[in-house]
């Protein structure tokens, strides 16, 4: 509650004094830059800069402390920069790529996503995990890792510690999948196409999918990447749907009209608009590469900001149940997607 009050106060300060956000932006950008630099180290490159950024942010906040004068900029990074980055994420996908996956592939991806989300939220209730945290773990597992967690939280509105815990879960189990999947195509009798679809439909982060899928050869890698990007496309309807569900829940509980009104995720509509633009306008390769880099850097700044608002003591207080929920979700999505791939192969 205190964190939310501080962020609200920081936001008001930022509106009144634009320069007030500069210290926080400099801090989050510095952490993002450090995350990119650390990826050059041996064995660290398998982690995305977003994951490294939130880890550095958590360490900085709990060992040194986030300066009070950085709070407005940190809040700005968690909101405005995050939304802008998700809009730009749409430039990594085209309608032609979605068509390449085919109706069967899209059906496998969509069914896996919906089933995984429903399973995790149901199992979360069963073992006593808070609804907001369960929804964040469900989103991160079923869609696209950390990006989905922080996008979903715009309508779930869970505490920052829940966001950090969910990011940690999808990072751990996505990394396990990244190393485990390449050992299984021959054992499971999967063709490169089927293996790529399985990886794209079930591994958490885009970077993890790329790393795992290309271990099965160029054909598996390319198809796995396209399948994963098609899965990212489903982030938009998922966030909109969760917003509508949250609104109905608020109405049922008797909250005021402003609380019950579904949040309009304009950034998600912007994401869809960028997909449309990327489908009809061919950008130079250099420009596209620069935009991909900028998008990843902005998402890393947002995750750094999230880390700078996270207290380890509060994470520890969550206990092992959310971790077990993440494990159950990881096993479910792997087996469910594999079953569908084998059925449709």
Secondary structure, DSSP 8 states (H G I E B T S, - for coil): -HHHHHHHHHHHHHHH-GGGGHHHHHHHHHHHHHHHHHTTSTTTTTS-HHHHHHHHHHHHHHHT---GGGHHHHHHIIIIIHHHHHHHHGGG--HHHHHHHHHHHHHHHHHHHHHHHHHHHHHHHHHT--HHHHHHHHHIIIIITHHHHHHHHHHH---HHHHHHHHHHHHHHHHHHHHHGGGTHHHHT--HHHHHHHHHHH-SSHHHHHHHHGGG-HHHHHHHHHHHHHHHHTHHHHHHHHHHHHHHHHHHTT--HHHHS----HHHHHHHHHHHHHHHS---HHHHHHHHHHHHHHHHHHHHHHHTT--HHHHHHT-SHHHHHHHHHHHHHHHHHHHHHHHH-
